[in-house]
């Protein structure tokens, strides 16, 4: 029996200022936004989830801590780290260090949202990167 495609379920642990952009990138997804590490774990325990997006600027927890906690439960869980806000005093070397650290911790991708225009074309490019991590039964279109 073929099951119909369903909307992908995405948990996004990002600051409120980045939530609007995530909604624009993934308009056809079932999105759940969380703001603390505790909420993140509760969201992953309480419902099925196809993809986790963790922002570098994520509450008082660090993205690294959130990533470690999630991947300690399931090392194959699809996780993408995003940068949605500029670093205040840090430059490109800090961004590259963050990218490397998230990769070493097991993130499947690191997307710097600031490198893509916040318009239909830029959001489509980011959506395409995220689609690769979603299960086949999910459908973004």
Buried (B, 14 or more C-beta within 10 A) or exposed (E): EEEEEEBBBBBBBBBEEBBEBBBBBBEEBBBBBBBBBEBBBEBBEEEEBBBBBBBBBBBEBBBBBBBEBBBEEEEEBBBBBBBBBEBEEEEEEEBEEBBEBBEEBBBBBBBBBBEBEBEEEBBEBBBEBBBEBBEEEBEBE
